[in-house]
């Protein structure tokens, strides 16, 4: 009895078609998508070059303390692993942007969701550097001769102040970077998406 009712409800239900996106609107979306992909490629390769230069600097720079050099190279290598994880997520969005079918509103909605998710990854990427910043500050305070002299409350206040300044700067820089390099193009795509409603 219940099964018959379910079948009848199913057959009576009218399934609406997914709205199509016009060719003109697809062109409006295509240009910002290509610009996003280009910026993503540039960011990836500039990050690779930056890490190579940093590693080479620490390998060939003569430091007075061998341990300091080892600590710095270890920190940079750890940062590279964290960056690799986030670039893997970044690459998934890059790949999806190249394969996305812009014929339906649902596919565009999925793309908008991926942008929002990637923005969260981007902010969490910069927050993932909190332990590295604290470790770098510890190294600087431990190996810089004029900072080694600090003691007691003076040391605590200056150390915590420097860490907080670096962390706030890192967070604000990450948000600015995302919105400056990607926000404009994402807003264009979002505007086209909103016009479809």
C-alpha positions in Angstrom: 0.0 0.0 0.0 2.7 2.4 1.0 4.8 1.5 -2.1 1.8 2.3 -4.3 1.4 5.7 -2.7 5.1 6.4 -3.1 5.0 5.5 -6.8 2.0 7.7 -7.3 3.7 10.6 -5.6 6.8 10.1 -7.7 4.9 10.0 -11.0 2.9 13.2 -10.0 6.0 15.1 -9.0 7.2 17.3 -11.9 10.9 17.5 -12.2 12.0 20.9 -13.2 14.9 21.2 -15.7 18.2 22.6 -14.7 18.5 26.1 -16.0 20.8 26.5 -18.9 23.5 29.2 -19.1 23.5 31.2 -22.3 26.6 31.3 -24.6 27.0 35.0 -23.8 27.1 34.3 -20.1 29.5 31.5 -20.6 31.9 33.9 -22.3 31.5 36.3 -19.3 32.6 33.5 -17.0 35.3 32.0 -19.2 37.6 35.1 -19.2 37.7 35.5 -15.4 38.3 31.7 -15.1 41.3 31.8 -17.4 42.7 34.8 -15.5 42.3 32.9 -12.2 44.0 29.8 -13.7 46.9 32.0 -15.0 47.3 33.7 -11.5 47.3 30.2 -9.9 50.0 29.0 -12.2 52.1 32.1 -11.5 51.6 31.8 -7.7 52.7 28.1 -7.8 55.9 28.7 -9.8 56.8 31.8 -7.8 56.4 29.8 -4.6 58.6 27.0 -6.0 61.4 29.5 -7.0 61.1 31.3 -3.6 61.6 28.0 -1.7 64.6 27.0 -3.9 66.2 30.4 -3.3 65.6 30.2 0.5 67.1 26.7 0.7 70.1 27.8 -1.4 70.6 30.8 0.8 70.7 28.7 4.0 73.0 26.0 2.4 75.6 28.5 1.1 75.4 31.2 3.7 78.0 30.9 6.4 76.5 31.2 9.8 78.5 31.4 13.0 76.3 28.7 14.6 76.0 25.4 12.7 72.9 24.4 14.8 71.2 27.6 13.7 71.7 26.7 10.1 70.3 23.2 10.6 67.3 24.5 12.5 66.5 27.0 9.7 66.8 24.4 7.0 64.6 22.0 9.0 62.0 24.8 9.4 62.0 25.7 5.7 61.7 22.0 4.8 58.7 21.6 7.2 57.1 24.8 5.6 57.6 23.2 2.2 55.6 20.1 3.3 52.8 22.2 4.6 52.8 24.3 1.5 52.8 21.1 -0.6 49.6 19.9 1.1 47.8 23.2 0.4 49.1 23.4 -3.2 47.6 19.9 -3.7 44.2 21.3 -2.7 44.9 24.4 -4.9 45.7 22.1 -7.8 42.4 20.3 -7.4 40.6 23.6 -7.9 42.8 24.5 -10.8 42.1 21.2 -12.5 38.3 21.5 -11.8 38.3 25.0 -13.3 39.7 23.6 -16.5 37.2 20.7 -16.7 34.0 22.4 -15.6 31.0 22.4 -17.9 29.5 25.9 -17.8 26.2 24.9 -19.5 24.1 24.7 -16.3 23.5 26.8 -13.3 24.3 23.8 -11.0 27.8 23.5 -12.4 28.4 27.2 -11.7 27.0 26.8 -8.2 29.4 24.0 -7.6 32.3 26.2 -8.9 31.2 29.0 -6.5 31.2 26.5 -3.6 34.8 25.5 -4.6 35.9 29.1 -4.6 34.5 29.6 -1.1 36.1 26.4 0.1 39.5 27.4 -1.5 39.3 30.8 0.3 39.0 28.9 3.6 42.0 26.8 2.6 43.9 29.9 1.8 43.2 31.5 5.2 44.0 28.2 7.0 47.2 28.0 5.0 48.5 31.2 6.6 47.2 30.1 10.0 49.1 26.8 9.6 52.3 28.9 9.7 51.7 29.9 13.3 54.1 27.2 14.8 56.7 28.1 12.2 56.6 31.8 13.1 56.9 31.0 16.8 59.8 28.7 16.1 61.5 31.3 14.0 61.1 33.9 16.8 62.6 31.4 19.3 65.6 30.9 17.0 66.0 34.7 16.5 65.8 35.4 20.2 68.1 32.5 21.1 70.9 33.3 18.6 70.8 37.1 18.2 73.5 38.5 20.6 71.6 41.7 21.5 68.3 39.7 22.1 70.0 37.0 24.1 70.7 39.6 26.8 67.0 40.1 27.5 65.7 38.5 30.6 62.5 38.2 32.7 59.5 40.3 32.0 61.3 42.4 29.4 62.0 39.2 27.4 58.4 37.9 27.7 56.8 41.2 26.6 59.1 41.7 23.6 58.9 38.0 22.6 55.1 37.8 22.8 54.8 41.3 21.1 57.0 40.2 18.2 55.1 36.9 17.8 51.7 38.6 17.8 52.9 41.3 15.4 54.2 38.6 13.0 51.0 36.5 13.3 48.6 39.4 12.7 50.7 40.6 9.8 50.7 37.0 8.3 47.0 36.7 8.7 46.2 40.1 7.2 48.7 39.6 4.3 47.0 36.2 3.5 43.5 37.7 3.3 44.8 40.7 1.3 46.7 38.4 -1.1 43.7 36.3 -1.8 41.3 39.2 -2.3 43.8 41.2 -4.3 44.8 38.4 -6.7 41.7 36.3 -6.9 38.8 38.3 -5.5 38.1 40.5 -8.5 37.7 37.6 -10.9 35.7 35.6 -8.4 33.3 38.5 -7.9 32.8 38.7 -11.7 31.8 35.1 -11.8 29.6 35.5 -8.8 27.8 38.5 -10.4 27.1 36.3 -13.5 25.8 33.6 -11.2 23.6 36.0 -9.3 22.2 37.3 -12.6 21.0 33.8 -13.3 18.6 33.7 -10.3 
